[in-house]
Amino acid sequence: MSQDAEPTVSTEAVDLLHSARAALQTEIRKLIVGQDDVIEQLLIALFSQGHVLLEGVPGLAKTLMISTLARSLSMTFSRIQFTPDLMPADITGTDVLQENKTTGQREFTFIPGPLFHNVVLADEINRTPPKTQAALLEAMQEKQVTVGQTIHQLSRPFFVLATQNPIEQEGTYTLPEAQQDRFMFKVFVRYPSFEEERQIARQTTSSQKVTIEPVLSGEQVTVLQETVRQVPVSDHIINYTLALVRQTRVGEPGTPDWINEWLGWGAGPRAVQNLLLGAKTRALLLGRTHVAVEDIQALAAPVLRHRIVPNFTAESEGITSDKVVDRLIEETPCNESELTRDPRLGKIFAA
């Protein structure tokens, strides 16, 4: 289908998404002080039908932020506390042998696990073994779980938010690369500023009672998610996104020498998909019906940081994934003519 034939987004749809963003932010900020970038990225992932991995030290209100978002969405919510003894059936559900009171026959009945909710908090996901972590893979990608020979569809919309602690390594299990790739964003939750922490101290040590009001239903979220996909994207934006992502692939044509020196491997096609979907959502949240280069740039770090892996050389020099992304953005031309005429990037487009 040509770009001219793509559906256009109505002004009403833009206004609806913009008002939904404002209403959700208002409710979340009743309890959460600061963390504006984190909240923004959570909302972008929600309306893009993506999942989020949040990383931060204890005490930064990661769990409270997620539960507050769930309460403001008027959707079912479950929290799974991941522990070393958690088994796959504990989260997916299991078949239980029960007696049918009508027939008197004993038969297997499926008892749904905590994954059968709209918003699922996977708390401290790196504390459970890979076997249980992998039980989330089918749920996150296919929106279903398979128990025995039966496929069970999950609730729609389905939104997984996982947390992990970066400082405690004893008794933890690093998420497999395949599972990290299922998360649209990896978001760093950082310390609050002095003024924000002062407000937190005053607010959380008083007798103040806060009521979170639901502002969106599951049906409304689904409609907004479909609206996001109607946003048109120009060939220039697609080419820019492809150039950004394909430059991370070690040993491929057009890859910069410093990428070959610093990375073990780069991002796959899912990074391109998530960048474009996230950029569409960000554009609508900001009141635009078109995607701009700055939308891609703004989301490059949360989309790419868990999909590119610095090697030992880079780590020994203090090079992080975010620094790699920053340099890629700096060296990739934004202008369409410069992008297409660049000799090195031309190898990427020809590959």
The 8 nearest C-alpha neighbors of each residue, nearest first, counted from 0:
[[1, 4, 2, 5, 3, 6, 231, 232],
 [2, 0, 3, 4, 5, 234, 231, 6],
 [1, 3, 5, 4, 0, 231, 233, 232],
 [4, 2, 1, 5, 0, 6, 231, 7],
 [5, 3, 2, 1, 0, 6, 7, 231],
 [4, 6, 2, 3, 7, 231, 1, 0],
 [7, 5, 229, 4, 8, 231, 230, 3],
 [6, 8, 229, 9, 230, 5, 231, 288],
 [7, 9, 230, 229, 288, 12, 10, 6],
 [10, 8, 12, 11, 7, 13, 288, 14],
 [9, 11, 13, 12, 14, 8, 288, 15],
 [10, 12, 14, 9, 13, 15, 8, 16],
 [13, 11, 15, 9, 14, 10, 16, 8],
 [14, 12, 10, 16, 15, 11, 283, 17],
 [15, 13, 17, 11, 12, 16, 18, 10],
 [14, 16, 12, 18, 13, 17, 19, 11],
 [17, 15, 19, 13, 18, 14, 20, 284],
 [16, 18, 14, 284, 20, 19, 15, 13],
 [17, 19, 21, 15, 20, 16, 14, 22],
 [20, 18, 16, 22, 17, 21, 15, 23],
 [19, 21, 17, 23, 18, 22, 24, 16],
 [22, 20, 18, 24, 19, 23, 25, 17],
 [21, 23, 19, 25, 24, 20, 18, 26],
 [24, 22, 26, 20, 25, 21, 19, 27],
 [23, 25, 27, 21, 26, 22, 28, 20],
 [26, 24, 22, 28, 23, 27, 21, 29],
 [25, 27, 23, 29, 24, 28, 211, 71],
 [28, 26, 24, 29, 25, 67, 31, 30],
 [29, 27, 31, 30, 25, 26, 24, 32],
 [28, 30, 27, 26, 31, 25, 209, 211],
 [29, 31, 28, 27, 32, 209, 67, 26],
 [32, 30, 28, 27, 29, 64, 33, 34],
 [31, 33, 28, 195, 199, 30, 34, 198],
 [32, 34, 35, 195, 31, 191, 28, 192],
 [35, 33, 37, 36, 38, 32, 191, 188],
 [36, 34, 38, 33, 37, 39, 32, 40],
 [37, 35, 39, 38, 34, 40, 33, 41],
 [38, 36, 40, 34, 39, 35, 41, 186],
 [39, 37, 41, 35, 40, 36, 34, 42],
 [40, 38, 36, 42, 37, 41, 35, 43],
 [39, 41, 43, 37, 42, 38, 44, 36],
 [40, 42, 38, 44, 39, 43, 45, 37],
 [43, 41, 45, 39, 40, 44, 46, 38],
 [42, 44, 40, 46, 45, 41, 280, 47],
 [45, 43, 49, 47, 41, 42, 46, 48],
 [44, 46, 42, 48, 47, 43, 49, 41],
 [45, 47, 224, 43, 48, 44, 42, 223],
 [46, 48, 44, 49, 45, 276, 224, 277],
 [49, 47, 45, 46, 44, 224, 50, 158],
 [50, 48, 44, 183, 47, 45, 182, 51],
 [49, 51, 182, 159, 183, 158, 160, 44],
 [50, 52, 160, 184, 182, 183, 185, 53],
 [53, 51, 185, 161, 162, 160, 186, 184],
 [54, 52, 162, 186, 185, 187, 161, 51],
 [55, 53, 187, 163, 162, 188, 164, 186],
 [56, 54, 188, 164, 187, 165, 189, 57],
 [55, 57, 164, 165, 58, 59, 166, 54],
 [58, 56, 59, 55, 164, 60, 61, 166],
 [57, 59, 60, 56, 61, 55, 62, 190],
 [58, 60, 61, 57, 56, 190, 55, 188],
 [61, 59, 63, 62, 58, 64, 31, 57],
 [62, 60, 64, 63, 59, 65, 162, 53],
 [61, 63, 65, 64, 60, 66, 122, 120],
 [64, 62, 60, 66, 65, 61, 67, 31],
 [65, 63, 67, 61, 62, 66, 60, 68],
 [64, 66, 68, 62, 67, 63, 69, 61],
 [65, 67, 69, 63, 68, 64, 62, 70],
 [68, 66, 70, 64, 69, 65, 27, 63],
 [67, 69, 65, 71, 66, 70, 27, 64],
 [68, 70, 66, 72, 67, 71, 76, 65],
 [71, 69, 67, 72, 68, 73, 213, 66],
 [70, 72, 213, 68, 69, 212, 214, 73],
 [73, 71, 215, 69, 213, 74, 70, 216],
 [74, 72, 213, 216, 71, 70, 215, 69],
 [75, 73, 72, 217, 117, 216, 76, 69],
 [74, 76, 117, 116, 118, 73, 77, 69],
 [77, 75, 118, 116, 119, 117, 69, 74],
 [78, 76, 119, 113, 120, 116, 118, 79],
 [77, 79, 120, 119, 121, 80, 76, 122],
 [80, 78, 121, 122, 81, 120, 77, 113],
 [79, 81, 122, 82, 78, 121, 123, 124],
 [82, 80, 124, 127, 123, 126, 122, 79],
 [81, 83, 127, 126, 85, 84, 80, 123],
 [84, 82, 127, 85, 126, 128, 81, 170],
 [85, 83, 82, 86, 127, 128, 81, 131],
 [86, 84, 82, 83, 81, 127, 89, 131],
 [85, 87, 89, 88, 131, 84, 90, 130],
 [88, 86, 131, 89, 134, 90, 91, 85],
 [89, 87, 92, 91, 90, 86, 93, 112],
 [90, 88, 86, 87, 92, 91, 112, 85],
 [89, 91, 112, 88, 113, 87, 92, 114],
 [92, 90, 112, 88, 114, 89, 87, 111],
 [93, 91, 112, 111, 88, 110, 90, 89],
 [92, 94, 110, 88, 109, 95, 146, 111],
 [93, 95, 109, 108, 107, 110, 96, 92],
 [96, 94, 108, 107, 97, 109, 93, 110],
 [95, 97, 107, 106, 108, 105, 94, 98],
 [98, 96, 105, 106, 107, 95, 99, 108],
 [97, 99, 105, 104, 100, 103, 106, 96],
 [98, 100, 103, 104, 101, 102, 105, 97],
 [101, 99, 103, 102, 98, 104, 105, 97],
 [100, 102, 99, 103, 104, 98, 105, 106],
 [103, 101, 104, 99, 100, 98, 105, 106],
 [102, 104, 99, 100, 101, 98, 105, 106],
 [105, 103, 102, 99, 98, 106, 100, 101],
 [104, 106, 98, 97, 99, 96, 103, 107],
 [107, 105, 96, 97, 98, 104, 108, 99],
 [106, 108, 96, 95, 94, 97, 109, 105],
 [109, 107, 95, 94, 96, 110, 106, 97],
 [108, 110, 94, 93, 111, 95, 107, 92],
 [109, 111, 92, 93, 94, 108, 112, 95],
 [112, 110, 92, 109, 115, 91, 93, 113],
 [111, 92, 113, 91, 90, 114, 115, 89],
 [112, 114, 115, 90, 77, 116, 91, 111],
 [115, 113, 112, 116, 90, 91, 119, 153],
 [116, 114, 113, 153, 154, 112, 111, 117],
 [115, 117, 75, 114, 76, 118, 154, 77],
 [116, 118, 157, 75, 156, 154, 74, 76],
 [117, 119, 76, 158, 116, 157, 159, 75],
 [120, 118, 159, 77, 76, 78, 158, 160],
 [119, 121, 78, 160, 161, 122, 79, 159],
 [122, 120, 161, 79, 124, 160, 119, 78],
 [121, 123, 80, 162, 124, 161, 120, 81],
 [124, 122, 163, 162, 125, 81, 126, 121],
 [123, 125, 122, 126, 81, 121, 163, 162],
 [124, 126, 172, 171, 123, 127, 173, 163],
 [127, 125, 171, 82, 124, 123, 83, 81],
 [126, 128, 83, 82, 81, 125, 124, 131],
 [129, 127, 130, 131, 172, 83, 132, 126],
 [130, 128, 132, 131, 133, 127, 172, 174],
 [131, 129, 133, 128, 132, 134, 87, 86],
 [130, 132, 87, 134, 133, 129, 86, 128],
 [133, 131, 129, 134, 130, 135, 128, 127],
 [132, 134, 135, 136, 131, 130, 129, 178],
 [135, 133, 131, 132, 136, 87, 137, 130],
 [134, 136, 138, 133, 137, 132, 139, 131],
 [137, 135, 133, 139, 138, 134, 140, 178],
 [136, 138, 140, 141, 139, 135, 144, 143],
 [137, 139, 142, 143, 135, 136, 144, 141],
 [140, 138, 136, 137, 142, 135, 141, 181],
 [139, 141, 137, 138, 142, 136, 181, 143],
 [140, 142, 143, 137, 138, 139, 144, 136],
 [143, 141, 138, 153, 139, 140, 152, 137],
 [144, 142, 152, 138, 153, 141, 151, 137],
 [145, 143, 151, 138, 150, 137, 146, 91],
 [144, 146, 150, 149, 151, 147, 148, 143],
 [147, 145, 149, 148, 150, 144, 93, 94],
 [146, 148, 149, 145, 94, 150, 93, 144],
 [147, 149, 146, 145, 150, 151, 144, 94],
 [150, 148, 146, 147, 145, 151, 144, 109],
 [149, 151, 145, 144, 146, 152, 143, 148],
 [150, 152, 144, 143, 145, 149, 153, 146],
 [153, 151, 143, 142, 150, 144, 154, 115],
 [154, 152, 143, 142, 115, 151, 155, 157],
 [153, 155, 117, 116, 115, 157, 156, 152],
 [156, 154, 157, 117, 153, 217, 221, 142],
 [155, 157, 117, 154, 221, 217, 158, 220],
 [158, 156, 117, 155, 118, 154, 159, 142],
 [157, 159, 118, 50, 117, 119, 156, 160],
 [160, 158, 119, 50, 118, 120, 161, 51],
 [161, 159, 51, 120, 52, 50, 121, 119],
 [160, 162, 121, 52, 122, 120, 53, 124],
 [163, 161, 53, 123, 122, 54, 52, 124],
 [164, 162, 123, 54, 124, 125, 165, 53],
 [163, 165, 56, 55, 166, 54, 167, 123],
 [166, 164, 167, 55, 163, 56, 54, 168],
 [167, 165, 164, 168, 56, 55, 57, 163],
 [166, 168, 169, 165, 164, 171, 170, 56],
 [167, 169, 171, 166, 170, 165, 172, 164],
 [170, 168, 171, 167, 172, 126, 166, 125],
 [169, 171, 168, 126, 172, 83, 167, 127],
 [172, 170, 126, 125, 168, 169, 173, 127],
 [173, 171, 125, 126, 128, 174, 127, 129],
 [172, 174, 125, 175, 171, 129, 126, 128],
 [173, 175, 125, 172, 179, 176, 178, 129],
 [176, 174, 178, 177, 173, 179, 129, 133],
 [175, 177, 179, 178, 180, 174, 306, 305],
 [178, 176, 180, 175, 179, 181, 174, 136],
 [177, 179, 180, 181, 175, 176, 136, 174],
 [178, 180, 176, 181, 182, 177, 174, 175],
 [179, 181, 178, 177, 182, 176, 306, 183],
 [182, 180, 178, 179, 183, 140, 139, 177],
 [183, 181, 50, 51, 180, 184, 179, 52],
 [182, 184, 49, 50, 51, 273, 302, 181],
 [185, 183, 301, 302, 51, 182, 186, 52],
 [184, 186, 52, 301, 53, 51, 305, 302],
 [187, 185, 53, 301, 184, 52, 54, 188],
 [186, 188, 54, 53, 55, 189, 185, 37],
 [189, 187, 55, 54, 186, 53, 37, 190],
 [190, 188, 187, 55, 191, 59, 34, 56],
 [189, 191, 192, 59, 188, 196, 56, 55],
 [192, 190, 195, 196, 189, 193, 33, 34],
 [191, 193, 195, 194, 196, 190, 33, 197],
 [192, 194, 196, 195, 197, 191, 198, 190],
 [195, 193, 197, 196, 192, 198, 191, 199],
 [196, 194, 198, 192, 197, 193, 191, 32],
 [195, 197, 199, 193, 198, 194, 191, 200],
 [196, 198, 194, 200, 195, 199, 193, 201],
 [199, 197, 195, 201, 196, 200, 202, 194],
 [200, 198, 196, 202, 197, 201, 203, 195],
 [199, 201, 197, 198, 203, 202, 196, 204],
 [202, 200, 198, 199, 204, 203, 197, 205],
 [201, 203, 199, 200, 204, 205, 198, 207],
 [204, 202, 200, 205, 201, 199, 207, 206],
 [205, 203, 201, 202, 200, 206, 199, 207],
 [204, 206, 207, 203, 202, 201, 200, 208],
 [207, 205, 208, 204, 203, 202, 209, 201],
 [206, 208, 205, 209, 202, 203, 204, 201],
 [209, 207, 206, 210, 205, 202, 30, 203],
 [210, 208, 211, 207, 29, 30, 26, 212],
 [209, 211, 212, 208, 29, 26, 30, 70],
 [210, 212, 26, 71, 209, 70, 213, 67],
 [211, 213, 71, 214, 210, 26, 70, 73],
 [214, 212, 71, 73, 72, 215, 70, 211],
 [213, 215, 71, 72, 212, 22, 23, 73],
 [216, 214, 72, 213, 73, 219, 220, 217],
 [217, 215, 73, 219, 218, 72, 220, 74],
 [216, 218, 220, 219, 74, 221, 156, 215],
 [217, 219, 221, 216, 220, 222, 156, 215],
 [218, 220, 222, 216, 221, 217, 215, 223],
 [221, 219, 217, 223, 222, 218, 224, 216],
 [220, 222, 224, 218, 219, 223, 217, 156],
 [221, 223, 219, 225, 224, 220, 226, 218],
 [222, 224, 226, 220, 225, 221, 219, 227],
 [225, 223, 46, 221, 227, 226, 222, 47],
 [224, 226, 222, 223, 227, 228, 221, 229],
 [225, 227, 223, 229, 224, 228, 222, 12],
 [228, 226, 224, 225, 229, 280, 230, 279],
 [227, 229, 225, 226, 230, 224, 276, 279],
 [228, 230, 226, 227, 6, 8, 231, 7],
 [229, 231, 228, 227, 8, 279, 288, 7],
 [232, 230, 229, 289, 5, 233, 7, 2],
 [233, 231, 290, 236, 230, 234, 289, 237],
 [234, 232, 235, 236, 237, 231, 2, 290],
 [235, 233, 237, 236, 238, 232, 239, 2],
 [234, 236, 238, 233, 237, 335, 239, 232],
 [237, 235, 239, 233, 238, 234, 240, 292],
 [236, 238, 234, 240, 239, 235, 241, 233],
 [239, 237, 241, 235, 240, 236, 242, 234],
 [238, 240, 236, 242, 237, 241, 235, 243],
 [241, 239, 243, 237, 242, 238, 236, 244],
 [240, 242, 238, 244, 243, 239, 245, 237],
 [241, 243, 239, 245, 240, 244, 238, 246],
 [244, 242, 240, 241, 246, 245, 239, 327],
 [243, 245, 241, 246, 242, 247, 240, 266],
 [246, 244, 247, 242, 248, 241, 243, 347],
 [245, 247, 254, 244, 248, 243, 242, 253],
 [248, 246, 265, 245, 244, 249, 266, 258],
 [249, 247, 265, 246, 245, 251, 264, 250],
 [248, 250, 259, 251, 264, 247, 265, 258],
 [249, 251, 259, 248, 254, 252, 253, 258],
 [250, 252, 249, 254, 248, 253, 246, 245],
 [253, 251, 346, 254, 347, 250, 350, 343],
 [252, 254, 346, 343, 347, 344, 255, 251],
 [253, 255, 246, 252, 251, 256, 248, 249],
 [256, 254, 258, 257, 253, 259, 246, 343],
 [257, 255, 259, 258, 260, 254, 261, 250],
 [256, 258, 260, 259, 255, 261, 262, 254],
 [259, 257, 261, 260, 255, 256, 262, 247],
 [260, 258, 249, 256, 257, 261, 262, 250],
 [259, 261, 257, 258, 262, 256, 312, 313],
 [262, 260, 313, 258, 309, 310, 259, 257],
 [263, 261, 309, 310, 264, 308, 258, 259],
 [262, 264, 310, 308, 309, 261, 249, 265],
 [265, 263, 262, 249, 308, 248, 307, 266],
 [264, 266, 248, 307, 247, 306, 249, 308],
 [265, 267, 306, 307, 270, 247, 244, 248],
 [266, 268, 269, 270, 265, 271, 244, 306],
 [269, 267, 271, 270, 272, 266, 244, 245],
 [270, 268, 272, 271, 267, 273, 180, 266],
 [269, 271, 273, 268, 272, 267, 274, 266],
 [272, 270, 274, 268, 269, 273, 275, 240],
 [271, 273, 269, 275, 270, 274, 276, 268],
 [274, 272, 276, 270, 275, 271, 277, 183],
 [275, 273, 271, 277, 272, 276, 278, 270],
 [274, 276, 278, 272, 277, 273, 279, 271],
 [277, 275, 279, 273, 278, 274, 47, 272],
 [276, 278, 280, 274, 279, 275, 273, 47],
 [277, 279, 294, 281, 275, 280, 276, 295],
 [280, 278, 276, 282, 277, 281, 290, 230],
 [279, 281, 277, 283, 278, 282, 227, 43],
 [280, 282, 278, 284, 283, 279, 277, 285],
 [281, 283, 287, 285, 279, 280, 284, 290],
 [284, 282, 286, 287, 280, 285, 281, 13],
 [285, 283, 17, 281, 286, 282, 280, 16],
 [286, 284, 282, 283, 287, 281, 17, 280],
 [285, 287, 283, 284, 13, 282, 17, 288],
 [288, 286, 282, 283, 289, 285, 13, 284],
 [287, 289, 283, 230, 282, 8, 286, 290],
 [290, 288, 287, 231, 282, 230, 291, 232],
 [289, 291, 282, 279, 232, 278, 294, 292],
 [292, 290, 293, 294, 289, 236, 295, 282],
 [291, 293, 295, 294, 296, 236, 333, 290],
 [292, 294, 296, 291, 295, 297, 290, 298],
 [295, 293, 278, 297, 292, 291, 296, 298],
 [296, 294, 292, 293, 298, 297, 278, 299],
 [295, 297, 293, 299, 294, 298, 292, 328],
 [296, 298, 294, 295, 299, 293, 300, 278],
 [299, 297, 295, 296, 300, 301, 302, 294],
 [298, 300, 296, 302, 303, 297, 301, 295],
 [299, 301, 303, 304, 302, 298, 321, 324],
 [302, 300, 184, 185, 298, 186, 303, 304],
 [303, 301, 184, 299, 300, 183, 304, 298],
 [302, 304, 306, 300, 305, 301, 299, 307],
 [303, 305, 320, 300, 306, 301, 307, 321],
 [306, 304, 303, 307, 185, 179, 302, 308],
 [305, 307, 266, 303, 304, 180, 265, 308],
 [308, 306, 265, 266, 305, 304, 264, 303],
 [307, 309, 263, 262, 264, 310, 306, 265],
 [310, 308, 262, 261, 313, 263, 320, 314],
 [309, 311, 263, 262, 313, 312, 261, 314],
 [310, 312, 314, 313, 315, 309, 261, 263],
 [313, 311, 315, 310, 314, 261, 316, 260],
 [314, 312, 261, 318, 316, 315, 310, 311],
 [313, 315, 317, 311, 316, 318, 312, 310],
 [314, 316, 312, 313, 317, 311, 318, 310],
 [317, 315, 313, 314, 318, 312, 311, 319],
 [316, 318, 314, 315, 313, 319, 312, 322],
 [319, 317, 313, 314, 316, 322, 320, 323],
 [320, 318, 322, 321, 317, 323, 309, 314],
 [321, 319, 323, 304, 322, 324, 309, 307],
 [322, 320, 324, 323, 319, 300, 304, 325],
 [321, 323, 325, 319, 324, 320, 318, 326],
 [322, 324, 320, 326, 321, 325, 327, 319],
 [325, 323, 321, 327, 322, 326, 300, 328],
 [326, 324, 322, 328, 327, 323, 321, 329],
 [325, 327, 329, 323, 328, 324, 330, 322],
 [328, 326, 324, 330, 329, 325, 331, 323],
 [327, 329, 325, 331, 326, 330, 324, 296],
 [328, 330, 326, 327, 331, 325, 332, 324],
 [329, 331, 327, 328, 326, 332, 325, 333],
 [330, 332, 328, 329, 327, 333, 243, 338],
 [333, 331, 338, 334, 337, 330, 335, 329],
 [334, 332, 335, 331, 338, 292, 239, 337],
 [333, 335, 337, 332, 336, 338, 235, 339],
 [336, 334, 338, 337, 235, 339, 333, 332],
 [335, 337, 339, 338, 334, 340, 341, 332],
 [338, 336, 340, 334, 335, 339, 341, 332],
 [337, 339, 335, 332, 336, 341, 340, 334],
 [338, 340, 336, 337, 341, 335, 345, 344],
 [341, 339, 337, 338, 336, 342, 345, 344],
 [340, 342, 344, 338, 343, 339, 345, 337],
 [343, 341, 345, 344, 340, 346, 339, 253],
 [342, 344, 253, 345, 346, 341, 347, 254],
 [345, 343, 347, 346, 341, 253, 342, 348],
 [344, 346, 342, 348, 343, 347, 341, 349],
 [347, 345, 253, 349, 344, 348, 343, 252],
 [348, 346, 344, 253, 350, 345, 349, 252],
 [347, 349, 345, 346, 350, 344, 242, 238],
 [348, 350, 346, 347, 345, 344, 252, 253],
 [349, 347, 348, 346, 252, 345, 251, 253]]
